[in-house]
Amino acid sequence: MANLVPKVPATAWLAAARDMLVEEGIGAVKVDRLAQKLGVTRGGFYHHFQDRADLLVRLLAHWEEEARFLPSGRSPRNPAEALAAIDAQVRHLIAERDYDPRFDMAVRAWAQSDATVAAAVERMDRQRIAALTRVFVALGCERPEAAIRSRVLYFHQIGYYAIGVKATAAARLRAAERYVRILCGEDHLERARAWARRHATDTRRSVRSA
């Protein structure tokens, strides 16, 4: 009996589609070209996808799952956790392990010609900005200021990728402290650090007296 299991899994087709989207844009994401890239016939594609439209729906879903602009974890609940969250955010974006800005920018370019994709990007932007706003609130900002600071930080970072700024990870890490002071506000950072030191001292005293 013939082996009916497709040789190339759906994940490989999606990975190839993602690479092609990033490298050449949505117009290049075609079944024939993907099959050629994978070194198989196009027949295997239809084991996993109904058609190209189905592939694109799943590619967009893949982006929504993988586009982790913020590191995973709960929202900070106090200034000390906000400081930790800001540090984690900086290192997360510089490392680019769980967030691929090229994929993000490619989807944004795709959104220019597809209303469904544009709606997904807008929804993702709202979610990311809301998460950043919670960080600034925990840092000690009033909510209106937190909303503005989150937008400034977010639009700065997306703009950084959109215009294609080139810098090594080491150079970005060296500049990170200055960026954080400017984007978060030195007064907010100092108050948050003082809060963290005070509460750390109180915790140590509680432990010793227990």
Z-matrix of the N, CA and C atoms (Angstrom, degrees):
N
C 1 1.472
C 2 1.526 1 108.73
N 3 1.307 2 116.64 1 138.40
C 4 1.461 3 121.25 2 -177.13
C 5 1.524 4 110.34 3 -67.61
N 6 1.313 5 115.83 4 146.32
C 7 1.459 6 121.16 5 176.30
C 8 1.521 7 108.91 6 -77.31
N 9 1.351 8 115.88 7 113.60
C 10 1.456 9 120.09 8 -176.35
C 11 1.525 10 112.59 9 -92.73
N 12 1.320 11 117.70 10 0.83
C 13 1.456 12 120.53 11 179.68
C 14 1.535 13 108.85 12 -76.99
N 15 1.334 14 118.30 13 122.71
C 16 1.458 15 119.89 14 -179.45
C 17 1.519 16 111.53 15 -62.11
N 18 1.335 17 116.18 16 142.45
C 19 1.455 18 121.04 17 -176.47
C 20 1.524 19 111.72 18 -72.84
N 21 1.319 20 117.68 19 -31.45
C 22 1.461 21 121.85 20 -177.35
C 23 1.529 22 108.75 21 -109.83
N 24 1.327 23 118.94 22 117.94
C 25 1.464 24 120.80 23 -178.07
C 26 1.523 25 112.40 24 -71.06
N 27 1.314 26 115.36 25 164.36
C 28 1.466 27 120.58 26 -179.33
C 29 1.525 28 111.05 27 -59.18
N 30 1.333 29 116.64 28 -35.63
C 31 1.460 30 119.67 29 -179.21
C 32 1.524 31 111.93 30 -61.49
N 33 1.335 32 116.72 31 -33.66
C 34 1.467 33 119.93 32 179.13
C 35 1.527 34 110.63 33 -70.03
N 36 1.344 35 116.74 34 -39.95
C 37 1.463 36 120.12 35 176.25
C 38 1.528 37 110.41 36 -62.36
N 39 1.341 38 116.68 37 -43.00
C 40 1.465 39 120.39 38 179.16
C 41 1.526 40 111.32 39 -65.22
N 42 1.323 41 116.60 40 -40.54
C 43 1.465 42 119.75 41 178.84
C 44 1.530 43 110.79 42 -63.68
N 45 1.327 44 115.67 43 -40.95
C 46 1.468 45 119.71 44 178.36
C 47 1.522 46 110.61 45 -65.60
N 48 1.337 47 116.33 46 -40.21
C 49 1.470 48 120.38 47 178.26
C 50 1.521 49 110.58 48 -64.24
N 51 1.313 50 115.97 49 -41.55
C 52 1.461 51 120.48 50 177.65
C 53 1.530 52 110.61 51 -60.32
N 54 1.327 53 116.92 52 -48.00
C 55 1.466 54 120.64 53 -179.73
C 56 1.523 55 111.02 54 -60.49
N 57 1.312 56 116.23 55 -41.50
C 58 1.461 57 119.94 56 -178.64
C 59 1.522 58 111.07 57 -68.38
N 60 1.334 59 116.20 58 -38.67
C 61 1.462 60 120.24 59 176.50
C 62 1.522 61 110.24 60 -60.22
N 63 1.320 62 116.32 61 -46.23
C 64 1.460 63 121.36 62 -178.48
C 65 1.521 64 111.27 63 -65.08
N 66 1.314 65 116.89 64 -42.78
C 67 1.457 66 121.06 65 -173.03
C 68 1.527 67 113.57 66 -80.93
N 69 1.357 68 116.37 67 -34.73
C 70 1.463 69 118.26 68 -171.03
C 71 1.526 70 114.95 69 -131.38
N 72 1.316 71 118.13 70 -8.16
C 73 1.457 72 119.66 71 179.68
C 74 1.513 73 112.34 72 96.17
N 75 1.318 74 115.53 73 167.32
C 76 1.464 75 121.04 74 -172.43
C 77 1.524 76 112.39 75 -63.80
N 78 1.329 77 117.84 76 -30.44
C 79 1.464 78 120.24 77 -179.90
C 80 1.516 79 113.47 78 -62.08
N 81 1.334 80 116.70 79 -22.83
C 82 1.467 81 120.79 80 -178.41
C 83 1.525 82 112.38 81 -86.07
N 84 1.320 83 117.63 82 -12.60
C 85 1.471 84 120.92 83 -176.11
C 86 1.523 85 109.11 84 -80.18
N 87 1.317 86 115.97 85 88.80
C 88 1.465 87 122.99 86 -178.04
C 89 1.528 88 109.08 87 -127.98
N 90 1.314 89 115.66 88 150.34
C 91 1.461 90 120.88 89 -174.90
C 92 1.525 91 111.42 90 -59.30
N 93 1.331 92 117.02 91 -47.19
C 94 1.470 93 119.97 92 -178.56
C 95 1.528 94 111.73 93 -58.82
N 96 1.324 95 115.49 94 -43.86
C 97 1.461 96 119.32 95 -177.97
C 98 1.521 97 111.27 96 -68.27
N 99 1.330 98 117.03 97 -37.50
C 100 1.462 99 120.08 98 177.88
C 101 1.529 100 111.03 99 -65.15
N 102 1.339 101 115.49 100 -42.14
C 103 1.470 102 119.55 101 178.72
C 104 1.523 103 110.30 102 -61.58
N 105 1.322 104 115.93 103 -41.82
C 106 1.466 105 120.03 104 178.78
C 107 1.527 106 110.45 105 -63.95
N 108 1.325 107 116.27 106 -42.35
C 109 1.466 108 120.59 107 179.48
C 110 1.528 109 111.32 108 -61.86
N 111 1.339 110 116.36 109 -37.12
C 112 1.459 111 121.59 110 -178.43
C 113 1.523 112 112.82 111 -85.94
N 114 1.325 113 116.23 112 -10.05
C 115 1.460 114 120.23 113 179.05
C 116 1.516 115 113.81 114 72.96
N 117 1.350 116 116.28 115 33.90
C 118 1.463 117 121.36 116 179.74
C 119 1.527 118 108.58 117 -133.69
N 120 1.332 119 116.01 118 172.69
C 121 1.454 120 119.79 119 174.50
C 122 1.524 121 109.25 120 -82.03
N 123 1.316 122 116.76 121 160.67
C 124 1.456 123 120.60 122 -178.39
C 125 1.528 124 112.18 123 -70.40
N 126 1.316 125 117.76 124 -14.69
C 127 1.453 126 120.41 125 -179.33
C 128 1.518 127 112.57 126 -59.47
N 129 1.335 128 116.85 127 -35.38
C 130 1.450 129 120.26 128 -179.80
C 131 1.519 130 113.07 129 -64.03
N 132 1.333 131 115.42 130 -26.56
C 133 1.463 132 120.16 131 179.61
C 134 1.526 133 110.74 132 -58.42
N 135 1.341 134 116.00 133 -40.41
C 136 1.468 135 120.49 134 -173.05
C 137 1.528 136 112.62 135 -79.08
N 138 1.317 137 117.51 136 -0.90
C 139 1.460 138 119.80 137 168.63
C 140 1.524 139 110.67 138 -72.57
N 141 1.352 140 116.32 139 -24.50
C 142 1.465 141 121.49 140 -172.77
C 143 1.529 142 113.45 141 -115.21
N 144 1.318 143 117.52 142 -28.93
C 145 1.463 144 121.08 143 -172.88
C 146 1.521 145 110.12 144 -129.77
N 147 1.323 146 115.61 145 145.92
C 148 1.460 147 119.43 146 177.97
C 149 1.526 148 110.55 147 -69.86
N 150 1.318 149 115.13 148 -42.72
C 151 1.468 150 121.16 149 -178.42
C 152 1.523 151 108.42 150 -167.39
N 153 1.316 152 116.30 151 -173.67
C 154 1.469 153 119.74 152 -179.36
C 155 1.520 154 111.20 153 -61.66
N 156 1.329 155 117.20 154 -38.61
C 157 1.464 156 120.18 155 -179.60
C 158 1.525 157 110.88 156 -60.01
N 159 1.316 158 116.96 157 -40.30
C 160 1.467 159 121.30 158 177.55
C 161 1.526 160 110.06 159 -63.13
N 162 1.325 161 116.59 160 -42.05
C 163 1.465 162 120.47 161 177.25
C 164 1.526 163 110.51 162 -58.67
N 165 1.324 164 116.83 163 -44.41
C 166 1.465 165 120.28 164 -176.90
C 167 1.524 166 111.30 165 -67.37
N 168 1.321 167 116.93 166 -36.97
C 169 1.471 168 119.92 167 175.89
C 170 1.525 169 109.81 168 -60.01
N 171 1.307 170 116.09 169 -43.96
C 172 1.460 171 120.26 170 -177.93
C 173 1.532 172 112.04 171 -74.31
N 174 1.316 173 116.10 172 -29.60
C 175 1.458 174 119.73 173 175.47
C 176 1.527 175 110.04 174 -66.52
N 177 1.314 176 116.84 175 -41.49
C 178 1.463 177 120.52 176 177.53
C 179 1.530 178 110.28 177 -64.97
N 180 1.334 179 116.88 178 -41.76
C 181 1.470 180 120.41 179 177.02
C 182 1.527 181 110.51 180 -62.08
N 183 1.326 182 116.36 181 -37.75
C 184 1.465 183 121.29 182 177.66
C 185 1.523 184 109.98 183 -61.74
N 186 1.319 185 116.76 184 -42.73
C 187 1.463 186 120.50 185 177.36
C 188 1.535 187 110.70 186 -61.83
N 189 1.322 188 117.13 187 -45.10
C 190 1.459 189 120.20 188 -179.07
C 191 1.528 190 111.38 189 -61.13
N 192 1.317 191 117.13 190 -34.34
C 193 1.467 192 121.02 191 179.39
C 194 1.532 193 111.65 192 -77.16
N 195 1.329 194 116.10 193 -35.81
C 196 1.467 195 120.26 194 -171.32
C 197 1.521 196 114.15 195 -95.89
N 198 1.322 197 117.82 196 -15.91
C 199 1.468 198 120.83 197 -174.51
C 200 1.526 199 110.26 198 -79.16
N 201 1.305 200 117.11 199 70.44
C 202 1.467 201 122.21 200 -175.51
C 203 1.522 202 109.78 201 -89.50
N 204 1.313 203 114.89 202 79.10
C 205 1.461 204 120.03 203 179.51
C 206 1.523 205 110.68 204 -61.83
N 207 1.324 206 116.80 205 -36.34
C 208 1.456 207 122.03 206 176.58
C 209 1.520 208 109.76 207 -105.40
N 210 1.330 209 117.30 208 144.85
C 211 1.464 210 118.84 209 176.59
C 212 1.520 211 110.42 210 -65.00
N 213 1.309 212 116.68 211 152.89
C 214 1.452 213 120.59 212 -179.02
C 215 1.529 214 110.33 213 -70.15
N 216 1.312 215 115.56 214 157.33
C 217 1.464 216 120.87 215 -179.68
C 218 1.504 217 110.50 216 135.59
N 219 1.314 218 115.76 217 165.14
C 220 1.451 219 120.62 218 -178.07
C 221 1.521 220 110.76 219 -73.16
N 222 1.313 221 116.68 220 161.86
C 223 1.458 222 121.63 221 176.69
C 224 1.521 223 109.33 222 -69.26
N 225 1.327 224 117.85 223 142.85
C 226 1.470 225 119.97 224 179.21
C 227 1.522 226 111.11 225 -64.95
N 228 1.346 227 115.91 226 147.18
C 229 1.457 228 120.60 227 -176.29
C 230 1.528 229 112.92 228 -113.03
N 231 1.332 230 116.70 229 -6.13
C 232 1.465 231 119.81 230 -179.46
C 233 1.527 232 108.44 231 -155.36
N 234 1.343 233 117.62 232 171.93
C 235 1.470 234 119.63 233 -176.74
C 236 1.531 235 114.41 234 -59.07
N 237 1.333 236 117.62 235 -36.90
C 238 1.470 237 119.31 236 179.96
C 239 1.521 238 110.71 237 -64.29
N 240 1.320 239 116.54 238 -43.46
C 241 1.469 240 119.73 239 178.39
C 242 1.524 241 111.08 240 -68.12
N 243 1.335 242 116.95 241 -31.74
C 244 1.469 243 119.98 242 176.92
C 245 1.523 244 110.74 243 -65.34
N 246 1.334 245 117.09 244 -42.28
C 247 1.471 246 120.45 245 177.18
C 248 1.529 247 110.81 246 -60.08
N 249 1.333 248 115.76 247 -43.86
C 250 1.462 249 120.01 248 178.31
C 251 1.522 250 111.01 249 -63.60
N 252 1.334 251 116.64 250 -38.91
C 253 1.464 252 120.74 251 -179.59
C 254 1.527 253 111.11 252 -66.52
N 255 1.319 254 116.98 253 -38.35
C 256 1.468 255 120.39 254 179.13
C 257 1.524 256 110.15 255 -66.20
N 258 1.337 257 116.02 256 -44.53
C 259 1.464 258 119.82 257 177.73
C 260 1.530 259 110.81 258 -61.14
N 261 1.346 260 116.82 259 -42.77
C 262 1.465 261 120.62 260 179.06
C 263 1.526 262 110.90 261 -64.12
N 264 1.343 263 116.69 262 -38.04
C 265 1.462 264 120.72 263 179.87
C 266 1.523 265 111.36 264 -63.03
N 267 1.321 266 115.78 265 -45.34
C 268 1.468 267 120.66 266 179.78
C 269 1.529 268 110.78 267 -60.11
N 270 1.309 269 116.65 268 -48.90
C 271 1.461 270 120.59 269 -178.09
C 272 1.530 271 111.36 270 -67.20
N 273 1.319 272 116.21 271 -35.11
C 274 1.464 273 121.29 272 178.46
C 275 1.532 274 111.08 273 -61.91
N 276 1.338 275 116.35 274 -45.65
C 277 1.465 276 119.95 275 -177.63
C 278 1.525 277 111.40 276 -71.81
N 279 1.318 278 116.71 277 -35.10
C 280 1.460 279 119.19 278 179.78
C 281 1.523 280 111.10 279 -71.08
N 282 1.329 281 116.79 280 -39.64
C 283 1.469 282 120.42 281 -178.60
C 284 1.522 283 111.94 282 -68.68
N 285 1.333 284 117.91 283 -35.57
C 286 1.477 285 123.44 284 179.45
C 287 1.530 286 112.41 285 54.58
N 288 1.329 287 115.79 286 37.16
C 289 1.465 288 118.87 287 177.59
C 290 1.535 289 111.36 288 -87.54
N 291 1.331 290 115.49 289 -45.86
C 292 1.467 291 119.84 290 -178.79
C 293 1.517 292 112.32 291 -100.64
N 294 1.319 293 116.32 292 0.57
C 295 1.462 294 120.98 293 178.36
C 296 1.521 295 108.41 294 -137.61
N 297 1.349 296 115.14 295 120.24
C 298 1.459 297 120.84 296 -179.59
C 299 1.528 298 108.27 297 -105.91
N 300 1.332 299 118.82 298 102.79
C 301 1.463 300 119.75 299 -177.95
C 302 1.524 301 113.59 300 -62.51
N 303 1.330 302 117.82 301 -27.53
C 304 1.466 303 119.39 302 179.23
C 305 1.531 304 110.75 303 -66.54
N 306 1.322 305 116.42 304 -39.42
C 307 1.457 306 120.85 305 176.86
C 308 1.528 307 109.49 306 -64.96
N 309 1.318 308 115.81 307 -43.35
C 310 1.461 309 120.51 308 178.87
C 311 1.523 310 111.14 309 -59.86
N 312 1.326 311 116.85 310 -46.31
C 313 1.467 312 120.45 311 -179.08
C 314 1.529 313 111.19 312 -66.93
N 315 1.330 314 116.86 313 -35.55
C 316 1.465 315 120.13 314 179.10
C 317 1.521 316 111.10 315 -65.47
N 318 1.327 317 116.82 316 -38.88
C 319 1.468 318 120.03 317 177.67
C 320 1.524 319 109.91 318 -67.98
N 321 1.325 320 117.88 319 -37.30
C 322 1.457 321 120.52 320 177.02
C 323 1.532 322 111.18 321 -63.28
N 324 1.320 323 116.32 322 -38.97
C 325 1.460 324 119.65 323 176.48
C 326 1.529 325 110.31 324 -65.53
N 327 1.306 326 116.81 325 -40.67
C 328 1.470 327 122.21 326 176.68
C 329 1.526 328 110.10 327 -60.21
N 330 1.309 329 117.42 328 -37.50
C 331 1.467 330 122.35 329 -178.38
C 332 1.519 331 112.51 330 -61.82
N 333 1.333 332 117.00 331 -21.90
C 334 1.461 333 119.47 332 179.96
C 335 1.523 334 112.66 333 -65.33
N 336 1.333 335 116.52 334 -21.31
C 337 1.468 336 119.84 335 -176.97
C 338 1.520 337 113.07 336 -120.60
N 339 1.346 338 117.69 337 7.86
C 340 1.460 339 119.82 338 -176.88
C 341 1.529 340 109.05 339 -142.89
N 342 1.324 341 116.57 340 115.91
C 343 1.465 342 121.32 341 -175.56
C 344 1.525 343 112.13 342 -64.82
N 345 1.335 344 117.40 343 -35.53
C 346 1.465 345 120.09 344 179.52
C 347 1.524 346 110.95 345 -65.17
N 348 1.317 347 115.58 346 -42.54
C 349 1.465 348 120.27 347 178.54
C 350 1.532 349 109.69 348 -67.28
N 351 1.321 350 116.64 349 -40.19
C 352 1.466 351 120.60 350 178.46
C 353 1.529 352 110.74 351 -59.73
N 354 1.327 353 117.21 352 -40.82
C 355 1.467 354 121.19 353 178.51
C 356 1.524 355 110.59 354 -65.38
N 357 1.339 356 117.14 355 -39.23
C 358 1.470 357 120.96 356 178.46
C 359 1.528 358 110.94 357 -64.87
N 360 1.333 359 116.75 358 -41.16
C 361 1.467 360 120.69 359 178.97
C 362 1.525 361 110.20 360 -65.43
N 363 1.319 362 116.73 361 -43.02
C 364 1.459 363 120.32 362 178.92
C 365 1.528 364 110.81 363 -62.01
N 366 1.316 365 115.87 364 -41.80
C 367 1.469 366 120.27 365 178.68
C 368 1.529 367 110.45 366 -63.67
N 369 1.321 368 117.08 367 -42.71
C 370 1.459 369 121.24 368 179.17
C 371 1.524 370 110.84 369 -63.76
N 372 1.324 371 116.84 370 -41.85
C 373 1.463 372 120.35 371 178.45
C 374 1.529 373 110.74 372 -60.04
N 375 1.330 374 116.86 373 -44.08
C 376 1.467 375 120.20 374 179.39
C 377 1.527 376 110.79 375 -60.90
N 378 1.323 377 116.62 376 -43.24
C 379 1.466 378 120.56 377 -179.23
C 380 1.522 379 111.27 378 -63.97
N 381 1.307 380 116.94 379 -43.08
C 382 1.467 381 120.64 380 -178.97
C 383 1.521 382 110.80 381 -66.42
N 384 1.325 383 116.84 382 -44.11
C 385 1.465 384 120.40 383 -179.45
C 386 1.526 385 110.15 384 -65.29
N 387 1.325 386 117.11 385 -39.07
C 388 1.468 387 120.18 386 177.87
C 389 1.523 388 110.79 387 -62.16
N 390 1.338 389 116.90 388 -40.78
C 391 1.464 390 120.69 389 179.07
C 392 1.525 391 110.76 390 -65.50
N 393 1.333 392 117.31 391 -42.33
C 394 1.461 393 120.61 392 177.43
C 395 1.521 394 111.38 393 -65.02
N 396 1.322 395 117.01 394 -37.37
C 397 1.466 396 120.80 395 177.94
C 398 1.521 397 110.56 396 -60.22
N 399 1.323 398 117.09 397 -40.51
C 400 1.473 399 119.94 398 178.54
C 401 1.531 400 111.10 399 -63.09
N 402 1.316 401 116.80 400 -34.13
C 403 1.470 402 119.92 401 177.30
C 404 1.524 403 110.00 402 -64.63
N 405 1.335 404 117.15 403 -45.57
C 406 1.463 405 120.39 404 -178.55
C 407 1.526 406 112.00 405 -67.94
N 408 1.322 407 116.84 406 -34.73
C 409 1.471 408 119.56 407 175.22
C 410 1.519 409 110.02 408 -62.91
N 411 1.333 410 116.30 409 -44.54
C 412 1.467 411 120.35 410 178.51
C 413 1.526 412 111.22 411 -64.76
N 414 1.320 413 116.80 412 -30.66
C 415 1.469 414 120.88 413 178.64
C 416 1.524 415 111.13 414 -66.86
N 417 1.339 416 116.58 415 -26.69
C 418 1.462 417 120.72 416 179.66
C 419 1.508 418 114.66 417 126.76
N 420 1.331 419 118.09 418 3.47
C 421 1.460 420 121.14 419 178.36
C 422 1.523 421 110.57 420 -77.04
N 423 1.349 422 115.88 421 144.61
C 424 1.461 423 119.35 422 167.82
C 425 1.525 424 107.66 423 -65.27
N 426 1.339 425 116.06 424 151.61
C 427 1.461 426 119.20 425 -172.87
C 428 1.538 427 113.96 426 -56.56
N 429 1.337 428 120.90 427 -44.09
C 430 1.475 429 118.57 428 178.54
C 431 1.532 430 112.60 429 -58.76
N 432 1.341 431 116.27 430 -41.57
C 433 1.463 432 119.38 431 178.21
C 434 1.523 433 110.67 432 -67.98
N 435 1.340 434 116.22 433 -40.16
C 436 1.464 435 120.14 434 179.15
C 437 1.525 436 110.85 435 -60.04
N 438 1.332 437 116.73 436 -39.85
C 439 1.465 438 120.47 437 179.58
C 440 1.522 439 111.39 438 -63.96
N 441 1.347 440 116.42 439 -39.64
C 442 1.468 441 119.77 440 179.27
C 443 1.528 442 110.81 441 -70.66
N 444 1.321 443 117.24 442 -44.59
C 445 1.463 444 119.82 443 -179.55
C 446 1.529 445 111.28 444 -62.31
N 447 1.330 446 116.71 445 -38.56
C 448 1.465 447 119.22 446 179.19
C 449 1.521 448 110.84 447 -63.72
N 450 1.317 449 116.99 448 -38.83
C 451 1.473 450 120.19 449 178.88
C 452 1.525 451 111.35 450 -68.85
N 453 1.322 452 116.22 451 -42.18
C 454 1.468 453 119.38 452 178.26
C 455 1.526 454 110.39 453 -60.35
N 456 1.332 455 116.71 454 -46.78
C 457 1.463 456 120.24 455 179.51
C 458 1.522 457 110.81 456 -61.94
N 459 1.327 458 115.49 457 -46.99
C 460 1.465 459 119.46 458 -175.34
C 461 1.522 460 111.86 459 -67.19
N 462 1.330 461 116.61 460 -48.05
C 463 1.463 462 119.04 461 -178.41
C 464 1.525 463 111.29 462 -67.14
N 465 1.315 464 116.60 463 -32.83
C 466 1.468 465 119.65 464 174.15
C 467 1.527 466 110.08 465 -60.09
N 468 1.329 467 116.95 466 -47.95
C 469 1.458 468 120.09 467 -175.60
C 470 1.523 469 111.71 468 -68.14
N 471 1.329 470 117.07 469 -43.44
C 472 1.469 471 119.74 470 178.22
C 473 1.526 472 110.24 471 -64.21
N 474 1.327 473 117.01 472 -39.50
C 475 1.457 474 120.31 473 176.87
C 476 1.520 475 112.34 474 -63.70
N 477 1.325 476 116.16 475 -36.26
C 478 1.466 477 122.30 476 177.10
C 479 1.522 478 109.86 477 -56.60
N 480 1.346 479 115.94 478 -44.78
C 481 1.463 480 120.05 479 179.58
C 482 1.532 481 111.09 480 -74.28
N 483 1.329 482 116.35 481 -39.11
C 484 1.469 483 120.25 482 -174.16
C 485 1.528 484 112.26 483 -63.39
N 486 1.343 485 116.92 484 -36.76
C 487 1.466 486 118.41 485 -178.82
C 488 1.523 487 111.78 486 -91.26
N 489 1.344 488 116.42 487 -1.05
C 490 1.462 489 119.94 488 172.59
C 491 1.508 490 115.49 489 74.07
N 492 1.335 491 117.22 490 40.17
C 493 1.466 492 120.48 491 176.26
C 494 1.529 493 109.31 492 -61.10
N 495 1.313 494 116.51 493 133.86
C 496 1.457 495 121.75 494 -179.92
C 497 1.531 496 109.55 495 -108.24
N 498 1.316 497 116.43 496 123.08
C 499 1.467 498 121.03 497 176.45
C 500 1.518 499 107.84 498 -156.88
N 501 1.321 500 116.04 499 146.62
C 502 1.456 501 119.62 500 178.06
C 503 1.528 502 109.32 501 -73.83
N 504 1.321 503 115.27 502 159.88
C 505 1.461 504 119.90 503 177.44
C 506 1.529 505 110.22 504 -60.18
N 507 1.329 506 117.06 505 -38.13
C 508 1.466 507 120.58 506 -179.92
C 509 1.528 508 111.05 507 -63.84
N 510 1.329 509 116.96 508 -42.41
C 511 1.465 510 120.80 509 179.49
C 512 1.525 511 110.50 510 -66.20
N 513 1.327 512 116.55 511 -40.17
C 514 1.462 513 119.83 512 178.77
C 515 1.513 514 110.91 513 -65.07
N 516 1.319 515 117.05 514 -38.79
C 517 1.461 516 120.61 515 179.96
C 518 1.524 517 110.69 516 -66.78
N 519 1.340 518 116.88 517 -38.19
C 520 1.471 519 120.02 518 178.41
C 521 1.521 520 111.43 519 -63.81
N 522 1.322 521 116.79 520 -35.66
C 523 1.469 522 121.08 521 -178.59
C 524 1.521 523 113.12 522 -84.37
N 525 1.315 524 117.14 523 -10.61
C 526 1.468 525 120.98 524 -170.85
C 527 1.525 526 112.60 525 -59.86
N 528 1.333 527 117.60 526 -41.23
C 529 1.466 528 119.94 527 -176.90
C 530 1.522 529 111.36 528 -61.04
N 531 1.342 530 116.76 529 -41.60
C 532 1.465 531 120.42 530 178.92
C 533 1.527 532 110.43 531 -65.79
N 534 1.326 533 116.46 532 -42.92
C 535 1.461 534 119.84 533 178.05
C 536 1.526 535 110.64 534 -58.79
N 537 1.321 536 116.30 535 -44.69
C 538 1.464 537 120.45 536 -178.29
C 539 1.523 538 110.18 537 -62.49
N 540 1.331 539 117.81 538 -42.59
C 541 1.470 540 120.41 539 179.64
C 542 1.520 541 111.13 540 -62.04
N 543 1.324 542 116.05 541 -41.74
C 544 1.464 543 120.20 542 -177.76
C 545 1.520 544 111.22 543 -71.82
N 546 1.329 545 116.83 544 -45.42
C 547 1.458 546 120.85 545 -173.77
C 548 1.528 547 113.29 546 -77.73
N 549 1.322 548 116.87 547 -27.92
C 550 1.465 549 120.27 548 -178.52
C 551 1.528 550 112.66 549 -98.45
N 552 1.315 551 116.94 550 -25.12
C 553 1.462 552 119.98 551 -176.89
C 554 1.515 553 110.31 552 93.16
N 555 1.325 554 116.70 553 119.87
C 556 1.460 555 120.66 554 -175.25
C 557 1.528 556 111.64 555 -62.51
N 558 1.332 557 117.62 556 -37.03
C 559 1.460 558 120.28 557 179.84
C 560 1.522 559 111.14 558 -62.09
N 561 1.339 560 116.11 559 -43.98
C 562 1.463 561 119.73 560 178.70
C 563 1.526 562 110.88 561 -62.90
N 564 1.316 563 116.31 562 -41.57
C 565 1.460 564 119.89 563 -179.27
C 566 1.528 565 111.35 564 -64.68
N 567 1.338 566 116.47 565 -42.63
C 568 1.468 567 119.34 566 -179.40
C 569 1.520 568 111.27 567 -65.28
N 570 1.328 569 116.54 568 -42.67
C 571 1.469 570 118.83 569 178.46
C 572 1.529 571 110.95 570 -63.44
N 573 1.321 572 116.35 571 -39.47
C 574 1.471 573 120.19 572 179.62
C 575 1.525 574 110.56 573 -66.19
N 576 1.333 575 117.04 574 -40.31
C 577 1.466 576 120.04 575 178.62
C 578 1.529 577 110.63 576 -65.64
N 579 1.342 578 116.30 577 -40.51
C 580 1.467 579 119.74 578 177.88
C 581 1.529 580 110.28 579 -63.35
N 582 1.324 581 116.22 580 -40.53
C 583 1.477 582 120.24 581 178.18
C 584 1.529 583 109.31 582 -62.36
N 585 1.324 584 116.86 583 -44.17
C 586 1.461 585 120.73 584 -178.69
C 587 1.522 586 110.86 585 -63.64
N 588 1.354 587 117.38 586 -42.21
C 589 1.468 588 120.34 587 179.09
C 590 1.527 589 111.04 588 -64.79
N 591 1.319 590 115.62 589 -42.99
C 592 1.464 591 119.88 590 -178.78
C 593 1.523 592 111.62 591 -62.95
N 594 1.303 593 116.29 592 -45.36
C 595 1.461 594 119.96 593 -178.29
C 596 1.524 595 111.62 594 -72.24
N 597 1.338 596 117.01 595 -31.01
C 598 1.475 597 119.43 596 175.05
C 599 1.522 598 110.05 597 -65.55
N 600 1.343 599 116.46 598 -39.57
C 601 1.471 600 120.79 599 177.70
C 602 1.520 601 110.70 600 -64.86
N 603 1.346 602 116.22 601 -44.36
C 604 1.471 603 120.24 602 179.12
C 605 1.524 604 110.95 603 -61.03
N 606 1.333 605 115.90 604 -38.57
C 607 1.466 606 120.04 605 179.77
C 608 1.522 607 110.65 606 -65.16
N 609 1.331 608 116.82 607 -43.83
C 610 1.477 609 120.40 608 179.19
C 611 1.522 610 110.96 609 -62.40
N 612 1.332 611 116.57 610 -40.75
C 613 1.465 612 120.08 611 178.93
C 614 1.533 613 110.62 612 -63.33
N 615 1.323 614 116.04 613 -41.08
C 616 1.466 615 120.39 614 -179.88
C 617 1.510 616 110.57 615 -63.29
N 618 1.337 617 116.30 616 -39.57
C 619 1.459 618 120.74 617 -179.59
C 620 1.535 619 110.49 618 -65.99
N 621 1.351 620 116.64 619 -42.88
C 622 1.463 621 120.18 620 -178.84
C 623 1.535 622 112.39 621 -66.46
N 624 1.339 623 114.94 622 -34.47
C 625 1.458 624 118.57 623 -177.35
C 626 1.524 625 113.05 624 -84.70
N 627 1.321 626 116.77 625 -8.03
C 628 1.465 627 119.35 626 -177.42
C 629 1.535 628 111.25 627 -73.04
